[in-house]
Structure formats: C-alpha cells, structure tokens
Amino acid sequence: MSDKPTTTRSTRDSDVREERPDQTDWELLRHMSDEEASARAARDPEAPPTDEAFWKTARVVWPQGKTKISLYVDNDVLAWFKKGGKGYQTRLNAVLRAYMNAQEGVRSVS
C-alpha cells in the first residue's frame, strides 16, 4: 500500500470505488498565506466563487447508481474513446446521457 494520499470517489448506491493519486501540492499549500490561497481559488476556472444567490437555489443531487452491462460497440468507436485515455467508459456514459437528455427534450416539446 502506498503512503501517498489518494482521492476516493464512490456513488451512494454502489460499492465501486475509484482511487487515484492526489494531485494537490500540499507542501506549496502549507507555505501559502490564506490570502494567496483565496486568490488562487478565486482564479480557478473550474471552481468559480459562489455568492448568496447561488446558495438560494442550490440543491443536493445524489448520484444515480450504475449497472454493469455487456455492450457491443463498433471497433472504431471503442478505439476512438479509448484514445482519450483513462475514463473512456465515463465519456461513453456522458455521450449516452447527452443523447438521452436531447431525446427527452424532443419528446417534451411534442
């Protein structure tokens, strides 16, 4: 077992856990002032600051469970997704979800 910190991600309805190396530079963070840490956080495009208006409409969204399936996919399609590296199944799921959501929008308009 490694001594390096890891981030564990799991879903509420699943025992499947994904562990990946922690990418935080803890040494840098320890030597950073609170003001500098806050300034860096405010500049992070993936985590914009929230304000009071955000929290008025915020709601808890529990992750949905996942079901393991066997699926036949064209070789070139699978190769294309795998070319993107680790996480290709998650990307496949995201594409399927986007299609599902688009179809739901089409049905709700009719």
N, CA, C and O atoms as a GROMACS GRO file, in nm:
protein
  440
    1MET      N    1   0.084  -0.118   0.000
    1MET     CA    2   0.000   0.000   0.000
    1MET      C    3   0.088   0.124   0.000
    1MET      O    4   0.188   0.130   0.072
    2SER      N    5   0.052   0.223  -0.080
    2SER     CA    6   0.131   0.344  -0.095
    2SER      C    7   0.106   0.441   0.020
    2SER      O    8  -0.004   0.446   0.076
    3ASP      N    9   0.209   0.519   0.055
    3ASP     CA   10   0.194   0.623   0.158
    3ASP      C   11   0.141   0.753   0.098
    3ASP      O   12   0.110   0.846   0.171
    4LYS      N   13   0.132   0.759  -0.034
    4LYS     CA   14   0.085   0.881  -0.099
    4LYS      C   15  -0.066   0.895  -0.078
    4LYS      O   16  -0.140   0.797  -0.082
    5PRO      N   17  -0.113   1.021  -0.053
    5PRO     CA   18  -0.257   1.041  -0.036
    5PRO      C   19  -0.330   1.009  -0.166
    5PRO      O   20  -0.277   1.028  -0.275
    6THR      N   21  -0.452   0.959  -0.152
    6THR     CA   22  -0.535   0.931  -0.268
    6THR      C   23  -0.672   0.993  -0.248
    6THR      O   24  -0.713   1.020  -0.135
    7THR      N   25  -0.741   1.015  -0.357
    7THR     CA   26  -0.878   1.062  -0.353
    7THR      C   27  -0.966   0.943  -0.385
    7THR      O   28  -0.944   0.874  -0.484
    8THR      N   29  -1.066   0.919  -0.303
    8THR     CA   30  -1.158   0.809  -0.326
    8THR      C   31  -1.292   0.865  -0.366
    8THR      O   32  -1.346   0.955  -0.301
    9ARG      N   33  -1.347   0.814  -0.474
    9ARG     CA   34  -1.476   0.858  -0.524
    9ARG      C   35  -1.568   0.739  -0.527
    9ARG      O   36  -1.530   0.632  -0.574
   10SER      N   37  -1.689   0.755  -0.476
   10SER     CA   38  -1.785   0.646  -0.481
   10SER      C   39  -1.924   0.704  -0.500
   10SER      O   40  -1.945   0.823  -0.481
   11THR      N   41  -2.017   0.618  -0.538
   11THR     CA   42  -2.155   0.662  -0.552
   11THR      C   43  -2.234   0.611  -0.434
   11THR      O   44  -2.195   0.514  -0.369
   12ARG      N   45  -2.344   0.674  -0.408
   12ARG     CA   46  -2.428   0.638  -0.294
   12ARG      C   47  -2.480   0.496  -0.306
   12ARG      O   48  -2.489   0.425  -0.205
   13ASP      N   49  -2.514   0.452  -0.426
   13ASP     CA   50  -2.576   0.322  -0.446
   13ASP      C   51  -2.479   0.214  -0.490
   13ASP      O   52  -2.522   0.108  -0.534
   14SER      N   53  -2.351   0.239  -0.479
   14SER     CA   54  -2.255   0.144  -0.534
   14SER      C   55  -2.137   0.125  -0.441
   14SER      O   56  -2.098   0.217  -0.368
   15ASP      N   57  -2.081   0.008  -0.443
   15ASP     CA   58  -1.961  -0.020  -0.366
   15ASP      C   59  -1.836  -0.002  -0.453
   15ASP      O   60  -1.725  -0.025  -0.406
   16VAL      N   61  -1.855   0.040  -0.578
   16VAL     CA   62  -1.742   0.058  -0.668
   16VAL      C   63  -1.667   0.184  -0.626
   16VAL      O   64  -1.728   0.290  -0.612
   17ARG      N   65  -1.538   0.173  -0.607
   17ARG     CA   66  -1.456   0.287  -0.566
   17ARG      C   67  -1.341   0.303  -0.665
   17ARG      O   68  -1.282   0.206  -0.712
   18GLU      N   69  -1.312   0.427  -0.694
   18GLU     CA   70  -1.200   0.458  -0.784
   18GLU      C   71  -1.100   0.539  -0.704
   18GLU      O   72  -1.133   0.646  -0.652
   19GLU      N   73  -0.979   0.488  -0.692
   19GLU     CA   74  -0.876   0.562  -0.622
   19GLU      C   75  -0.775   0.614  -0.722
   19GLU      O   76  -0.732   0.541  -0.811
   20ARG      N   77  -0.738   0.740  -0.706
   20ARG     CA   78  -0.639   0.799  -0.795
   20ARG      C   79  -0.545   0.885  -0.712
   20ARG      O   80  -0.582   0.933  -0.605
   21PRO      N   81  -0.426   0.904  -0.761
   21PRO     CA   82  -0.328   0.982  -0.685
   21PRO      C   83  -0.378   1.123  -0.658
   21PRO      O   84  -0.439   1.186  -0.744
   22ASP      N   85  -0.352   1.173  -0.539
   22ASP     CA   86  -0.386   1.309  -0.501
   22ASP      C   87  -0.292   1.403  -0.574
   22ASP      O   88  -0.170   1.387  -0.566
   23GLN      N   89  -0.345   1.501  -0.646
   23GLN     CA   90  -0.262   1.592  -0.725
   23GLN      C   91  -0.237   1.725  -0.654
   23GLN      O   92  -0.179   1.816  -0.713
   24THR      N   93  -0.280   1.736  -0.529
   24THR     CA   94  -0.259   1.859  -0.453
   24THR      C   95  -0.113   1.871  -0.411
   24THR      O   96  -0.054   1.775  -0.361
   25ASP      N   97  -0.057   1.988  -0.430
   25ASP     CA   98   0.079   2.016  -0.384
   25ASP      C   99   0.068   2.066  -0.240
   25ASP      O  100   0.063   2.187  -0.215
   26TRP      N  101   0.064   1.972  -0.146
   26TRP     CA  102   0.041   2.006  -0.006
   26TRP      C  103   0.154   2.092   0.051
   26TRP      O  104   0.128   2.179   0.134
   27GLU      N  105   0.276   2.070   0.009
   27GLU     CA  106   0.389   2.148   0.059
   27GLU      C  107   0.372   2.295   0.019
   27GLU      O  108   0.392   2.384   0.102
   28LEU      N  109   0.337   2.320  -0.104
   28LEU     CA  110   0.312   2.457  -0.150
   28LEU      C  111   0.198   2.520  -0.071
   28LEU      O  112   0.207   2.635  -0.028
   29LEU      N  113   0.092   2.444  -0.052
   29LEU     CA  114  -0.024   2.495   0.020
   29LEU      C  115   0.008   2.528   0.165
   29LEU      O  116  -0.041   2.628   0.218
   30ARG      N  117   0.090   2.447   0.230
   30ARG     CA  118   0.128   2.473   0.369
   30ARG      C  119   0.202   2.606   0.385
   30ARG      O  120   0.189   2.673   0.488
   31HIS      N  121   0.278   2.644   0.284
   31HIS     CA  122   0.358   2.767   0.292
   31HIS      C  123   0.286   2.889   0.231
   31HIS      O  124   0.344   2.998   0.224
   32MET      N  125   0.165   2.872   0.189
   32MET     CA  126   0.090   2.979   0.125
   32MET      C  127   0.005   3.052   0.230
   32MET      O  128  -0.051   2.989   0.320
   33SER      N  129  -0.004   3.183   0.218
   33SER     CA  130  -0.090   3.259   0.310
   33SER      C  131  -0.236   3.232   0.275
   33SER      O  132  -0.268   3.188   0.165
   34ASP      N  133  -0.324   3.259   0.371
   34ASP     CA  134  -0.467   3.242   0.346
   34ASP      C  135  -0.513   3.331   0.230
   34ASP      O  136  -0.595   3.291   0.148
   35GLU      N  137  -0.457   3.452   0.224
   35GLU     CA  138  -0.495   3.546   0.118
   35GLU      C  139  -0.455   3.492  -0.019
   35GLU      O  140  -0.532   3.499  -0.115
   36GLU      N  141  -0.332   3.437  -0.027
   36GLU     CA  142  -0.285   3.382  -0.155
   36GLU      C  143  -0.368   3.260  -0.195
   36GLU      O  144  -0.404   3.244  -0.312
   37ALA      N  145  -0.399   3.174  -0.098
   37ALA     CA  146  -0.481   3.056  -0.128
   37ALA      C  147  -0.619   3.099  -0.178
   37ALA      O  148  -0.671   3.043  -0.274
   38SER      N  149  -0.678   3.200  -0.113
   38SER     CA  150  -0.810   3.250  -0.155
   38SER      C  151  -0.804   3.312  -0.294
   38SER      O  152  -0.894   3.292  -0.375
   39ALA      N  153  -0.696   3.387  -0.322
   39ALA     CA  154  -0.681   3.449  -0.454
   39ALA      C  155  -0.667   3.343  -0.563
   39ALA      O  156  -0.727   3.355  -0.670
   40ARG      N  157  -0.588   3.239  -0.536
   40ARG     CA  158  -0.573   3.131  -0.635
   40ARG      C  159  -0.705   3.059  -0.657
   40ARG      O  160  -0.739   3.027  -0.771
   41ALA      N  161  -0.779   3.034  -0.550
   41ALA     CA  162  -0.909   2.967  -0.562
   41ALA      C  163  -1.005   3.052  -0.645
   41ALA      O  164  -1.081   2.998  -0.726
   42ALA      N  165  -1.002   3.184  -0.625
   42ALA     CA  166  -1.091   3.273  -0.699
   42ALA      C  167  -1.058   3.274  -0.848
   42ALA      O  168  -1.146   3.300  -0.930
   43ARG      N  169  -0.932   3.247  -0.885
   43ARG     CA  170  -0.892   3.246  -1.027
   43ARG      C  171  -0.912   3.110  -1.094
   43ARG      O  172  -0.894   3.098  -1.215
   44ASP      N  173  -0.950   3.008  -1.017
   44ASP     CA  174  -0.965   2.873  -1.072
   44ASP      C  175  -1.090   2.867  -1.160
   44ASP      O  176  -1.202   2.880  -1.110
   45PRO      N  177  -1.073   2.848  -1.292
   45PRO     CA  178  -1.189   2.847  -1.382
   45PRO      C  179  -1.283   2.728  -1.360
   45PRO      O  180  -1.398   2.731  -1.402
   46GLU      N  181  -1.234   2.624  -1.295
   46GLU     CA  182  -1.319   2.506  -1.271
   46GLU      C  183  -1.397   2.516  -1.141
   46GLU      O  184  -1.482   2.432  -1.113
   47ALA      N  185  -1.369   2.617  -1.061
   47ALA     CA  186  -1.438   2.632  -0.932
   47ALA      C  187  -1.465   2.780  -0.906
   47ALA      O  188  -1.403   2.840  -0.818
   48PRO      N  189  -1.558   2.839  -0.982
   48PRO     CA  190  -1.585   2.981  -0.961
   48PRO      C  191  -1.642   3.006  -0.821
   48PRO      O  192  -1.709   2.919  -0.766
   49PRO      N  193  -1.615   3.123  -0.765
   49PRO     CA  194  -1.668   3.154  -0.632
   49PRO      C  195  -1.821   3.156  -0.635
   49PRO      O  196  -1.882   3.187  -0.737
   50THR      N  197  -1.881   3.121  -0.523
   50THR     CA  198  -2.027   3.123  -0.513
   50THR      C  199  -2.068   3.244  -0.432
   50THR      O  200  -1.993   3.293  -0.348
   51ASP      N  201  -2.189   3.292  -0.458
   51ASP     CA  202  -2.241   3.405  -0.382
   51ASP      C  203  -2.374   3.365  -0.319
   51ASP      O  204  -2.417   3.250  -0.333
   52GLU      N  205  -2.436   3.456  -0.250
   52GLU     CA  206  -2.560   3.426  -0.179
   52GLU      C  207  -2.670   3.380  -0.275
   52GLU      O  208  -2.748   3.292  -0.241
   53ALA      N  209  -2.676   3.438  -0.394
   53ALA     CA  210  -2.778   3.400  -0.492
   53ALA      C  211  -2.763   3.253  -0.533
   53ALA      O  212  -2.862   3.182  -0.551
   54PHE      N  213  -2.637   3.208  -0.547
   54PHE     CA  214  -2.613   3.068  -0.581
   54PHE      C  215  -2.674   2.976  -0.476
   54PHE      O  216  -2.743   2.880  -0.510
   55TRP      N  217  -2.650   3.005  -0.348
   55TRP     CA  218  -2.695   2.917  -0.241
   55TRP      C  219  -2.846   2.920  -0.221
   55TRP      O  220  -2.901   2.828  -0.162
   56LYS      N  221  -2.913   3.026  -0.269
   56LYS     CA  222  -3.060   3.031  -0.258
   56LYS      C  223  -3.127   2.926  -0.345
   56LYS      O  224  -3.235   2.876  -0.313
   57THR      N  225  -3.063   2.892  -0.457
   57THR     CA  226  -3.123   2.795  -0.550
   57THR      C  227  -3.049   2.662  -0.551
   57THR      O  228  -3.088   2.570  -0.624
   58ALA      N  229  -2.943   2.649  -0.471
   58ALA     CA  230  -2.866   2.524  -0.469
   58ALA      C  231  -2.950   2.411  -0.412
   58ALA      O  232  -3.035   2.432  -0.325
   59ARG      N  233  -2.925   2.290  -0.461
   59ARG     CA  234  -2.995   2.172  -0.408
   59ARG      C  235  -2.899   2.054  -0.412
   59ARG      O  236  -2.806   2.050  -0.492
   60VAL      N  237  -2.924   1.959  -0.325
   60VAL     CA  238  -2.842   1.838  -0.319
   60VAL      C  239  -2.888   1.745  -0.431
   60VAL      O  240  -3.007   1.720  -0.447
   61VAL      N  241  -2.793   1.695  -0.508
   61VAL     CA  242  -2.824   1.600  -0.614
   61VAL      C  243  -2.744   1.474  -0.586
   61VAL      O  244  -2.621   1.475  -0.597
   62TRP      N  245  -2.811   1.366  -0.550
   62TRP     CA  246  -2.744   1.240  -0.523
   62TRP      C  247  -2.709   1.171  -0.653
   62TRP      O  248  -2.790   1.170  -0.745
   63PRO      N  249  -2.590   1.114  -0.663
   63PRO     CA  250  -2.554   1.042  -0.785
   63PRO      C  251  -2.643   0.919  -0.801
   63PRO      O  252  -2.683   0.856  -0.704
   64GLN      N  253  -2.673   0.888  -0.926
   64GLN     CA  254  -2.754   0.770  -0.954
   64GLN      C  255  -2.663   0.649  -0.953
   64GLN      O  256  -2.543   0.659  -0.978
   65GLY      N  257  -2.721   0.535  -0.925
   65GLY     CA  258  -2.644   0.411  -0.929
   65GLY      C  259  -2.610   0.375  -1.073
   65GLY      O  260  -2.668   0.430  -1.167
   66LYS      N  261  -2.519   0.284  -1.089
   66LYS     CA  262  -2.480   0.238  -1.222
   66LYS      C  263  -2.499   0.088  -1.229
   66LYS      O  264  -2.488   0.018  -1.128
   67THR      N  265  -2.528   0.040  -1.348
   67THR     CA  266  -2.546  -0.102  -1.372
   67THR      C  267  -2.439  -0.150  -1.469
   67THR      O  268  -2.418  -0.090  -1.574
   68LYS      N  269  -2.373  -0.257  -1.432
   68LYS     CA  270  -2.272  -0.315  -1.520
   68LYS      C  271  -2.344  -0.393  -1.629
   68LYS      O  272  -2.431  -0.476  -1.600
   69ILE      N  273  -2.306  -0.366  -1.755
   69ILE     CA  274  -2.368  -0.435  -1.868
   69ILE      C  275  -2.260  -0.482  -1.965
   69ILE      O  276  -2.144  -0.442  -1.956
   70SER      N  277  -2.302  -0.566  -2.056
   70SER     CA  278  -2.216  -0.605  -2.167
   70SER      C  279  -2.275  -0.539  -2.291
   70SER      O  280  -2.395  -0.551  -2.316
   71LEU      N  281  -2.192  -0.471  -2.368
   71LEU     CA  282  -2.242  -0.392  -2.480
   71LEU      C  283  -2.152  -0.411  -2.601
   71LEU      O  284  -2.030  -0.402  -2.590
   72TYR      N  285  -2.211  -0.436  -2.714
   72TYR     CA  286  -2.133  -0.445  -2.838
   72TYR      C  287  -2.122  -0.306  -2.900
   72TYR      O  288  -2.222  -0.239  -2.924
   73VAL      N  289  -1.999  -0.264  -2.924
   73VAL     CA  290  -1.970  -0.133  -2.982
   73VAL      C  291  -1.878  -0.156  -3.101
   73VAL      O  292  -1.790  -0.242  -3.096
   74ASP      N  293  -1.897  -0.078  -3.206
   74ASP     CA  294  -1.808  -0.091  -3.322
   74ASP      C  295  -1.664  -0.068  -3.279
   74ASP      O  296  -1.635   0.017  -3.195
   75ASN      N  297  -1.573  -0.144  -3.338
   75ASN     CA  298  -1.432  -0.138  -3.302
   75ASN      C  299  -1.374   0.003  -3.312
   75ASN      O  300  -1.301   0.048  -3.224
   76ASP      N  301  -1.408   0.074  -3.421
   76ASP     CA  302  -1.352   0.207  -3.439
   76ASP      C  303  -1.407   0.307  -3.337
   76ASP      O  304  -1.336   0.398  -3.295
   77VAL      N  305  -1.532   0.289  -3.296
   77VAL     CA  306  -1.591   0.376  -3.195
   77VAL      C  307  -1.520   0.355  -3.062
   77VAL      O  308  -1.482   0.452  -2.995
   78LEU      N  309  -1.501   0.229  -3.023
   78LEU     CA  310  -1.432   0.200  -2.898
   78LEU      C  311  -1.287   0.250  -2.901
   78LEU      O  312  -1.238   0.307  -2.804
   79ALA      N  313  -1.221   0.229  -3.013
   79ALA     CA  314  -1.082   0.275  -3.025
   79ALA      C  315  -1.074   0.427  -3.010
   79ALA      O  316  -0.982   0.479  -2.947
   80TRP      N  317  -1.171   0.498  -3.067
   80TRP     CA  318  -1.172   0.644  -3.057
   80TRP      C  319  -1.188   0.689  -2.912
   80TRP      O  320  -1.116   0.778  -2.868
   81PHE      N  321  -1.280   0.628  -2.838
   81PHE     CA  322  -1.299   0.665  -2.698
   81PHE      C  323  -1.177   0.628  -2.614
   81PHE      O  324  -1.136   0.704  -2.527
   82LYS      N  325  -1.118   0.511  -2.641
   82LYS     CA  326  -1.001   0.468  -2.564
   82LYS      C  327  -0.880   0.556  -2.592
   82LYS      O  328  -0.793   0.572  -2.506
   83LYS      N  329  -0.875   0.615  -2.713
   83LYS     CA  330  -0.764   0.703  -2.750
   83LYS      C  331  -0.757   0.823  -2.656
   83LYS      O  332  -0.650   0.883  -2.640
   84GLY      N  333  -0.869   0.858  -2.594
   84GLY     CA  334  -0.873   0.969  -2.499
   84GLY      C  335  -0.813   0.934  -2.364
   84GLY      O  336  -0.804   1.021  -2.276
   85GLY      N  337  -0.772   0.809  -2.345
   85GLY     CA  338  -0.708   0.768  -2.220
   85GLY      C  339  -0.806   0.717  -2.117
   85GLY      O  340  -0.921   0.685  -2.148
   86LYS      N  341  -0.758   0.709  -1.994
   86LYS     CA  342  -0.837   0.656  -1.884
   86LYS      C  343  -0.968   0.734  -1.872
   86LYS      O  344  -0.972   0.855  -1.890
   87GLY      N  345  -1.073   0.663  -1.841
   87GLY     CA  346  -1.204   0.728  -1.826
   87GLY      C  347  -1.291   0.715  -1.949
   87GLY      O  348  -1.393   0.784  -1.959
   88TYR      N  349  -1.253   0.628  -2.043
   88TYR     CA  350  -1.331   0.620  -2.168
   88TYR      C  351  -1.474   0.572  -2.142
   88TYR      O  352  -1.565   0.613  -2.213
   89GLN      N  353  -1.494   0.486  -2.041
   89GLN     CA  354  -1.630   0.439  -2.012
   89GLN      C  355  -1.715   0.553  -1.957
   89GLN      O  356  -1.834   0.562  -1.986
   90THR      N  357  -1.655   0.639  -1.878
   90THR     CA  358  -1.726   0.756  -1.826
   90THR      C  359  -1.765   0.849  -1.940
   90THR      O  360  -1.874   0.904  -1.940
   91ARG      N  361  -1.674   0.865  -2.038
   91ARG     CA  362  -1.706   0.950  -2.153
   91ARG      C  363  -1.816   0.888  -2.237
   91ARG      O  364  -1.905   0.958  -2.286
   92LEU      N  365  -1.812   0.756  -2.255
   92LEU     CA  366  -1.920   0.688  -2.328
   92LEU      C  367  -2.053   0.713  -2.258
   92LEU      O  368  -2.153   0.742  -2.323
   93ASN      N  369  -2.054   0.701  -2.126
   93ASN     CA  370  -2.176   0.722  -2.049
   93ASN      C  371  -2.225   0.866  -2.066
   93ASN      O  372  -2.345   0.890  -2.078
   94ALA      N  373  -2.133   0.962  -2.066
   94ALA     CA  374  -2.171   1.102  -2.082
   94ALA      C  375  -2.236   1.127  -2.218
   94ALA      O  376  -2.332   1.203  -2.228
   95VAL      N  377  -2.183   1.064  -2.323
   95VAL     CA  378  -2.241   1.078  -2.456
   95VAL      C  379  -2.382   1.017  -2.458
   95VAL      O  380  -2.475   1.076  -2.514
   96LEU      N  381  -2.397   0.901  -2.399
   96LEU     CA  382  -2.530   0.837  -2.392
   96LEU      C  383  -2.627   0.923  -2.312
   96LEU      O  384  -2.744   0.936  -2.350
   97ARG      N  385  -2.580   0.982  -2.202
   97ARG     CA  386  -2.667   1.068  -2.122
   97ARG      C  387  -2.708   1.193  -2.201
   97ARG      O  388  -2.824   1.234  -2.196
   98ALA      N  389  -2.614   1.253  -2.274
   98ALA     CA  390  -2.646   1.372  -2.354
   98ALA      C  391  -2.751   1.337  -2.460
   98ALA      O  392  -2.843   1.415  -2.484
   99TYR      N  393  -2.736   1.220  -2.523
   99TYR     CA  394  -2.835   1.177  -2.622
   99TYR      C  395  -2.971   1.157  -2.555
   99TYR      O  396  -3.073   1.202  -2.608
  100MET      N  397  -2.972   1.091  -2.439
  100MET     CA  398  -3.097   1.068  -2.366
  100MET      C  399  -3.164   1.202  -2.333
  100MET      O  400  -3.284   1.219  -2.355
  101ASN      N  401  -3.086   1.296  -2.279
  101ASN     CA  402  -3.141   1.426  -2.243
  101ASN      C  403  -3.195   1.500  -2.366
  101ASN      O  404  -3.299   1.566  -2.358
  102ALA      N  405  -3.125   1.490  -2.477
  102ALA     CA  406  -3.172   1.555  -2.601
  102ALA      C  407  -3.302   1.493  -2.647
  102ALA      O  408  -3.393   1.564  -2.691
  103GLN      N  409  -3.313   1.362  -2.638
  103GLN     CA  410  -3.436   1.294  -2.679
  103GLN      C  411  -3.552   1.328  -2.586
  103GLN      O  412  -3.665   1.343  -2.631
  104GLU      N  413  -3.524   1.341  -2.457
  104GLU     CA  414  -3.628   1.380  -2.361
  104GLU      C  415  -3.679   1.518  -2.397
  104GLU      O  416  -3.799   1.543  -2.391
  105GLY      N  417  -3.589   1.610  -2.435
  105GLY     CA  418  -3.628   1.745  -2.476
  105GLY      C  419  -3.714   1.741  -2.599
  105GLY      O  420  -3.810   1.818  -2.610
  106VAL      N  421  -3.682   1.653  -2.693
  106VAL     CA  422  -3.761   1.639  -2.816
  106VAL      C  423  -3.901   1.589  -2.781
  106VAL      O  424  -4.000   1.639  -2.834
  107ARG      N  425  -3.909   1.491  -2.693
  107ARG     CA  426  -4.039   1.432  -2.656
  107ARG      C  427  -4.125   1.532  -2.578
  107ARG      O  428  -4.247   1.535  -2.596
  108SER      N  429  -4.062   1.613  -2.493
  108SER     CA  430  -4.140   1.704  -2.412
  108SER      C  431  -4.199   1.819  -2.494
  108SER      O  432  -4.298   1.880  -2.454
  109VAL      N  433  -4.136   1.849  -2.609
  109VAL     CA  434  -4.185   1.955  -2.697
  109VAL      C  435  -4.307   1.907  -2.774
  109VAL      O  436  -4.397   1.986  -2.802
  110SER      N  437  -4.312   1.781  -2.808
  110SER     CA  438  -4.422   1.726  -2.889
  110SER      C  439  -4.552   1.725  -2.814
  110SER      O  440  -4.654   1.682  -2.869
   0.00000   0.00000   0.00000
